[in-house]
Amino acid sequence: MTLLAVDPFDARRALRAPELLREFNDIGVLAAADVQVAQRLATLVDEPDERVVLAAALAVRAPRIGHVYVDLATIRDTASVDTEEPVDLSELPWPEADGWVRQLAASELVAVGEDDVEAGTARPLRLVGSWLYLDRYWQEERRVATDLLAISDEPTAGVSMGVLADGLARMFEGETASRQCLAAASAVLRRFAVVAGGPGTGKTTTVARIVALLAEQAAHSGSPPPLVALAAPTGKAAARLEEAVHEEAAKLPVTEPIRAGLLALQASTLHRLLGWRPGSHSRFRHHRGQRLPHDVVIVDETSMVSLSLMARLAEAVRPDARLILVGDPAQLASIEAGAVLGDIVGPATDRPLMTRPARLRLAEATGHEITANDPPGEARIGDGIIVLDRVHRFGTGIARLASAIHHGDSDAALKALEDSPHDVLWIPIDVAEEATDAALATVRDGAVTAARAVMEAARAGAASEAIAALASYRLLCAHRRGPYGVTTWTARIEGWLATALNDFTTDDRWYIGRPLLVTDNDYELQLYNGDTGVVVQSTPERASAAFERRGEVVEFSPTRLGSVETVYAMTIHKSQGSQFETAAVLLPASTSRVLTRELLYTAATRARKRLVVVGSAEAIATAVKRPVARASGLRRRLWGN
């Protein structure tokens, strides 16, 4: 067995672990915290069997790396370690699966099966077949499924089909057969709806029209306009959703009162919507016993929502309210446990899966026959799910590449890279081995040209032009550190700038033209994690940090800013929700654990007009063929398969 070098003073080592767990800890499968939590659980019931404690440690590990449970039948083949070095885990002393499951079923730490337990008899672990959950995540998964199925079970009452048909014909003139129109109609006709799709497919445009259609229904019935909540997982995403809805509202063919209602909408983070109360017994103000007051709750960038946060949201929505989820299930999932949006959309990714009554109501509203398959079994969750498939934003080559990645076709992805010279450039090198300026001339020239434009505008005090130039080009990295990381490439770009621009220096922290990335939410300044701005010469004597908010420039003294970084390069994870005229993507070696289909798809779809991909053919093929495989039972609970 290939073992990693063990440092006896490494804080990642659990020094007092039993021998079995110590082997898994030493090689990197288990962290010290996994072992310590499992040992603490074992002491509660005086559990003597190390195999049970090992399983408990693996169950603790699972949410830490994004899984909802650990499958004891497959963990031997699917386990990994957090290192770039190849490590053989097959020779670890893995227990035999069937006996392991039987031993767990007999332990006082473990509740077995899907039956609920009476108060006072709950156990910290839950075994369902060979799936071992921490009980909290089993409860959350089950509750999310129950709540979503309940809200999606019945169509809404009181919808005027004539008013809806008229609104759809007006807002989707000539496009009432489009999936955007279907999504809008579905969100009016059902309490639970999902508007899914990639960048540029019109998701936020559809959101604005959904709100307008619901307002028209209320006006027709003589009711007050619905109370609408717009939310997203991050402050940046919430601000972008609000801006997009306002922009679309200005163009919609609606009455002025409805337009004014749309323009008055404000978005917030999900935590703010739910009333985050750190340190309290009930972490949120709104929950099952004190629901949100809103008639309609719309959540953008749902792919970033974890299972735990979705559980808090689903229980807080009133049973008679609408819940509309918006996002791209092909993007990177939440950094916490679960792949909620992907599980919800499930088999409806490629074609709608709807019951016959749902299809008939949509046909009545749109005037078109609905092409959809019957859902598996009696599943009704798909009646409100529409995946938008027509891209309005980036060029043909980028769209072809994104489609090939999404469908897991590595040959088609490589061909798209080779055959799209106008909007896609592929530099087939590994930057850890061949990062010469000559090989990366295109990347260097793009970075220098964009930075020069930012600095010239910033020095002239033209904040709006500087911010626009900042969005014209961005270098995206898979890693934070190392030869493929943001830290390395930020320094590399600063070196290029020092060579190309005679007066470039980073000696002054707030030098004019410095591109800024906000890394923590600042609600007082309304700056959010992921926002970008530029230090500009606002007067001959004063520099300001300029950001764009709702189409207008806002400026602050740099000293008022909290956590910021220089943003010549950023991680692909940080880039979610953003787009750039040109995106240059540096891929790591094929052995990198972070290299997945979702990472490559997210990176490729950050480009509006031009994409530069730097990475070997092996790295690209590996990424396309390696989807994120998160252990989750939510899809099975919702779809029955």
VEXRO-858911 format. One record per residue (C-alpha): y, z, x. Coordinates in steps of 0.2 Angstrom, whole numbers, padded with zeros to 4 digits, always signed. Layout:
<rs>
YZX/...
</rs>
This chain:
<rs>
+0000+0000+0000/+0017-0005+0006/+0028+0012+0006/+0046+0014+0009/+0052+0024+0023/+0054+0042+0017/+0069+0053+0022/+0065+0071+0019/+0083+0075+0017/+0086+0060+0004/+0093+0068-0012/+0083+0055-0022/+0067+0065-0017/+0059+0078-0028/+0053+0090-0014/+0044+0102-0026/+0035+0089-0036/+0016+0089-0039/+0007+0077-0028/+0004+0064-0041/+0023+0063-0046/+0028+0064-0028/+0019+0048-0024/+0029+0039-0038/+0045+0047-0032/+0043+0043-0014/+0040+0024-0017/+0055+0023-0029/+0047+0021-0046/+0053+0039-0052/+0070+0047-0048/+0071+0065-0044/+0079+0068-0060/+0065+0060-0070/+0053+0071-0061/+0063+0087-0063/+0065+0084-0082/+0047+0081-0084/+0042+0097-0075/+0054+0107-0085/+0046+0100-0101/+0029+0104-0094/+0034+0122-0091/+0038+0124-0110/+0020+0123-0115/+0012+0127-0098/+0005+0109-0097/-0008+0109-0083/-0012+0090-0082/-0002+0080-0069/-0006+0064-0079/+0004+0071-0094/+0018+0076-0083/+0019+0059-0075/+0019+0050-0092/+0033+0062-0097/+0043+0057-0081/+0040+0038-0085/+0047+0041-0103/+0062+0050-0096/+0064+0035-0084/+0063+0022-0097/+0081+0024-0105/+0088+0026-0088/+0084+0008-0085/+0087+0001-0102/+0070+0003-0111/+0068+0013-0127/+0050+0018-0122/+0037+0016-0109/+0021+0007-0113/+0007+0016-0104/-0005+0001-0106/+0006-0011-0096/+0017+0000-0085/+0006-0003-0070/+0010-0021-0070/+0028-0020-0076/+0035-0005-0066/+0048-0009-0053/+0059+0000-0040/+0077-0001-0036/+0077-0010-0020/+0078-0027-0013/+0063-0024-0002/+0046-0030-0009/+0035-0015-0013/+0017-0016-0019/+0015-0004-0034/-0002-0009-0039/-0011+0003-0027/-0002+0019-0034/-0014+0031-0042/-0010+0024-0060/-0021+0033-0073/-0033+0023-0083/-0023+0018-0099/-0036+0023-0112/-0039+0040-0105/-0021+0043-0101/-0017+0040-0120/-0030+0052-0125/-0024+0065-0114/-0007+0064-0120/-0012+0064-0138/-0020+0081-0135/-0004+0088-0126/+0007+0101-0135/+0022+0090-0128/+0017+0075-0139/+0018+0071-0157/+0007+0057-0162/+0010+0042-0174/+0024+0037-0185/+0024+0051-0197/+0039+0062-0197/+0037+0081-0193/+0043+0096-0202/+0058+0105-0195/+0053+0117-0182/+0038+0108-0176/+0047+0093-0167/+0040+0089-0150/+0050+0081-0135/+0038+0066-0134/+0032+0054-0147/+0016+0043-0144/+0014+0027-0155/-0001+0018-0149/+0001+0016-0131/+0020+0018-0132/+0028+0034-0126/+0045+0038-0132/+0057+0053-0129/+0058+0059-0147/+0076+0056-0148/+0075+0038-0145/+0060+0036-0157/+0071+0045-0170/+0086+0033-0167/+0075+0017-0167/+0068+0022-0183/+0084+0027-0191/+0093+0011-0186/+0079+0001-0194/+0079+0011-0210/+0098+0010-0211/+0100-0008-0208/+0085-0013-0219/+0093-0002-0233/+0110-0010-0232/+0103-0028-0231/+0090-0025-0245/+0101-0031-0259/+0115-0044-0261/+0132-0037-0266/+0137-0037-0284/+0153-0043-0292/+0156-0059-0281/+0165-0073-0290/+0155-0088-0284/+0169-0100-0290/+0182-0090-0280/+0171-0090-0265/+0167-0109-0266/+0185-0113-0268/+0189-0102-0253/+0176-0110-0242/+0181-0127-0246/+0199-0123-0242/+0196-0114-0225/+0182-0125-0220/+0189-0141-0226/+0176-0155-0222/+0165-0143-0214/+0156-0133-0228/+0139-0138-0221/+0143-0130-0204/+0135-0114-0199/+0152-0106-0197/+0154-0109-0216/+0136-0102-0219/+0140-0087-0209/+0156-0084-0219/+0148-0086-0236/+0133-0075-0231/+0145-0061-0225/+0153-0061-0243/+0137-0062-0252/+0128-0048-0242/+0131-0031-0237/+0124-0034-0220/+0128-0049-0210/+0127-0055-0192/+0138-0069-0185/+0129-0074-0168/+0132-0087-0155/+0138-0091-0138/+0156-0092-0131/+0166-0106-0140/+0156-0107-0156/+0169-0099-0166/+0163-0082-0170/+0180-0073-0171/+0188-0088-0180/+0174-0085-0193/+0178-0066-0193/+0196-0070-0199/+0190-0081-0213/+0177-0068-0219/+0191-0055-0221/+0202-0068-0230/+0188-0072-0242/+0185-0054-0245/+0203-0051-0249/+0203-0066-0261/+0188-0058-0270/+0198-0042-0272/+0213-0051-0278/+0203-0061-0291/+0196-0045-0298/+0212-0035-0298/+0206-0023-0285/+0216-0017-0269/+0212-0027-0253/+0196-0020-0244/+0199-0007-0231/+0193-0016-0215/+0189-0009-0198/+0188-0020-0183/+0179-0013-0168/+0171-0017-0152/+0161-0007-0138/+0176-0008-0126/+0195-0007-0127/+0197-0024-0119/+0185-0032-0132/+0194-0023-0146/+0211-0030-0141/+0204-0047-0139/+0196-0047-0156/+0212-0041-0164/+0222-0055-0155/+0210-0068-0160/+0210-0063-0179/+0229-0062-0178/+0230-0080-0170/+0218-0087-0183/+0227-0078-0198/+0243-0087-0194/+0234-0104-0197/+0224-0100-0212/+0228-0108-0229/+0229-0092-0238/+0243-0083-0248/+0256-0073-0239/+0250-0056-0245/+0233-0060-0238/+0240-0067-0222/+0251-0051-0220/+0235-0040-0222/+0226-0050-0209/+0241-0048-0197/+0241-0030-0200/+0223-0027-0194/+0221-0017-0179/+0205-0015-0169/+0198+0000-0160/+0183+0005-0149/+0168+0010-0158/+0170+0028-0151/+0187+0029-0158/+0182+0022-0175/+0168+0035-0176/+0179+0049-0170/+0172+0054-0153/+0172+0072-0150/+0166+0077-0133/+0158+0094-0131/+0156+0097-0150/+0139+0100-0159/+0142+0084-0169/+0148+0071-0156/+0157+0060-0169/+0168+0065-0184/+0160+0052-0195/+0141+0053-0198/+0128+0053-0212/+0137+0068-0220/+0155+0061-0218/+0155+0043-0219/+0168+0030-0213/+0181+0026-0227/+0181+0008-0224/+0174-0005-0236/+0170-0018-0222/+0166-0013-0204/+0166-0028-0192/+0159-0025-0174/+0162-0038-0160/+0153-0040-0144/+0138-0031-0152/+0126-0036-0137/+0135-0022-0127/+0130-0009-0141/+0116+0003-0136/+0103+0009-0148/+0111+0027-0148/+0128+0020-0153/+0121+0008-0166/+0112+0023-0173/+0128+0033-0175/+0137+0017-0182/+0123+0013-0195/+0123+0031-0202/+0142+0032-0203/+0144+0016-0214/+0144+0019-0233/+0129+0013-0242/+0141+0002-0253/+0151-0005-0238/+0148-0021-0228/+0143-0021-0210/+0146-0037-0200/+0140-0038-0182/+0146-0052-0171/+0140-0056-0154/+0129-0067-0142/+0111-0061-0141/+0109-0071-0126/+0121-0062-0115/+0118-0046-0105/+0113-0031-0116/+0120-0014-0115/+0118-0005-0099/+0111+0010-0109/+0094+0009-0119/+0090-0005-0131/+0093-0023-0134/+0100-0020-0152/+0108-0037-0156/+0093-0047-0148/+0081-0037-0159/+0091-0039-0175/+0093-0058-0173/+0075-0059-0167/+0065-0074-0173/+0081-0081-0181/+0088-0086-0165/+0084-0105-0167/+0084-0107-0186/+0089-0097-0201/+0075-0087-0208/+0080-0083-0226/+0071-0079-0243/+0073-0092-0257/+0085-0082-0267/+0097-0080-0252/+0096-0099-0249/+0100-0103-0267/+0115-0092-0267/+0122-0100-0251/+0119-0117-0258/+0129-0112-0274/+0143-0106-0263/+0144-0120-0251/+0138-0135-0261/+0125-0139-0249/+0106-0137-0248/+0102-0124-0235/+0089-0128-0221/+0080-0113-0217/+0062-0106-0215/+0054-0092-0225/+0055-0076-0215/+0039-0068-0209/+0031-0057-0222/+0044-0050-0234/+0058-0047-0221/+0075-0049-0229/+0085-0044-0213/+0087-0063-0210/+0096-0067-0226/+0112-0062-0218/+0110-0068-0200/+0117-0085-0195/+0118-0091-0177/+0132-0103-0173/+0126-0117-0163/+0141-0129-0160/+0151-0126-0145/+0170-0130-0146/+0176-0124-0129/+0168-0129-0113/+0163-0146-0106/+0147-0155-0109/+0139-0151-0092/+0142-0132-0095/+0135-0133-0112/+0119-0142-0106/+0117-0129-0093/+0120-0115-0104/+0107-0122-0117/+0094-0125-0104/+0096-0107-0097/+0095-0100-0115/+0079-0109-0119/+0071-0104-0102/+0070-0122-0096/+0072-0121-0077/+0069-0140-0074/+0083-0144-0087/+0094-0131-0079/+0092-0138-0062/+0095-0156-0069/+0111-0151-0078/+0117-0144-0061/+0113-0160-0052/+0120-0172-0066/+0136-0164-0071/+0149-0168-0057/+0164-0168-0068/+0163-0150-0074/+0148-0142-0064/+0147-0141-0045/+0131-0134-0038/+0131-0128-0020/+0113-0125-0016/+0114-0112-0002/+0110-0093-0001/+0127-0085+0004/+0118-0071+0014/+0111-0084+0026/+0123-0099+0026/+0141-0092+0021/+0151-0103+0032/+0168-0109+0027/+0163-0127+0028/+0148-0124+0016/+0160-0114+0004/+0175-0125+0006/+0176-0128-0013/+0175-0109-0017/+0188-0106-0003/+0200-0119-0009/+0199-0114-0027/+0202-0095-0023/+0216-0099-0011/+0225-0111-0023/+0224-0099-0038/+0230-0084-0027/+0244-0095-0020/+0250-0099-0038/+0249-0081-0044/+0259-0075-0029/+0272-0089-0031/+0275-0085-0049/+0274-0066-0046/+0288-0067-0032/+0298-0077-0044/+0297-0064-0057/+0288-0076-0069/+0275-0063-0075/+0268-0075-0089/+0265-0089-0077/+0257-0077-0064/+0245-0070-0077/+0240-0088-0083/+0237-0092-0065/+0226-0077-0063/+0215-0083-0077/+0213-0100-0069/+0200-0095-0056/+0188-0081-0054/+0174-0077-0042/+0159-0069-0050/+0146-0059-0041/+0129-0052-0047/+0130-0036-0036/+0144-0024-0033/+0140-0022-0014/+0130-0030+0000/+0131-0049+0005/+0131-0055-0013/+0143-0041-0019/+0161-0040-0025/+0167-0029-0011/+0161-0041+0003/+0168-0056-0006/+0185-0048-0010/+0187-0045+0008/+0182-0063+0012/+0195-0070+0000/+0208-0059+0008/+0203-0066+0025/+0205-0084+0018/+0222-0079+0011/+0228-0071+0027/+0224-0088+0036/+0231-0099+0023/+0247-0089+0018/+0258-0084+0033/+0266-0070+0024/+0250-0063+0015/+0247-0044+0019/+0238-0030+0010/+0247-0016+0020/+0257-0012+0004/+0245-0006-0010/+0257-0014-0023/+0260-0030-0014/+0268-0043-0025/+0255-0055-0032/+0241-0042-0031/+0228-0046-0045/+0223-0030-0054/+0208-0025-0063/+0209-0009-0074/+0193+0001-0073/+0196+0015-0085/+0204+0016-0102/+0222+0022-0103/+0226+0024-0122/+0243+0029-0118/+0247+0013-0110/+0235+0003-0121/+0226-0003-0105/+0207-0004-0106/+0193-0006-0094/+0192-0024-0089/+0210-0029-0092/+0218-0039-0079/+0236-0040-0073/+0247-0044-0058/+0260-0035-0048/+0276-0045-0050/+0294-0044-0043/+0302-0039-0060/+0319-0036-0051/+0325-0038-0033/+0323-0020-0031/+0308-0016-0042/+0290-0021-0043/+0280-0020-0060/+0262-0022-0065/+0262-0035-0078/+0248-0037-0092/+0247-0048-0107/+0245-0040-0124/+0244-0050-0140/+0252-0065-0132/+0266-0055-0125/+0269-0048-0107/+0270-0029-0105/+0276-0022-0089/+0273-0004-0081/+0278+0004-0065/+0263+0003-0054/+0263+0022-0051/+0259+0024-0070/+0242+0015-0068/+0226+0025-0066/+0211+0017-0060/+0213-0001-0054/+0205-0012-0041/+0210-0029-0033/+0201-0043-0043/+0199-0058-0032/+0181-0056-0037/+0172-0046-0050/+0154-0043-0056/+0146-0054-0069/+0144-0038-0080/+0162-0034-0079/+0166-0052-0084/+0158-0051-0101/+0170-0056-0115/+0182-0065-0103/+0183-0083-0099/+0192-0093-0084/+0197-0111-0082/+0186-0111-0067/+0172-0099-0063/+0163-0098-0047/+0146-0089-0047/+0138-0082-0032/+0119-0079-0035/+0109-0067-0025/+0092-0071-0018/+0077-0074-0029/+0070-0057-0025/+0085-0048-0032/+0080-0037-0047/+0097-0040-0056/+0094-0059-0056/+0089-0063-0074/+0091-0076-0088/+0104-0066-0097/+0114-0063-0081/+0114-0082-0076/+0119-0087-0094/+0133-0074-0095/+0140-0081-0078/+0138-0099-0083/+0147-0097-0100/+0162-0088-0092/+0169-0105-0087/+0180-0115-0099/+0182-0131-0090/+0173-0130-0073/+0159-0120-0066/+0154-0119-0048/+0137-0111-0045/+0132-0106-0027/+0114-0101-0025/+0097-0108-0020/+0086-0119-0032/+0073-0105-0031/+0086-0092-0036/+0091-0102-0051/+0073-0106-0057/+0069-0087-0055/+0083-0082-0065/+0080-0095-0079/+0061-0090-0080/+0065-0071-0080/+0072-0064-0096/+0077-0046-0097/+0061-0038-0105/+0067-0022-0113/+0054-0011-0121/+0060-0009-0139/+0051-0007-0156/+0067-0011-0166/+0062-0030-0169/+0045-0025-0175/+0052-0013-0187/+0065-0025-0194/+0055-0041-0194/+0037-0034-0195/+0031-0044-0180/
</rs>
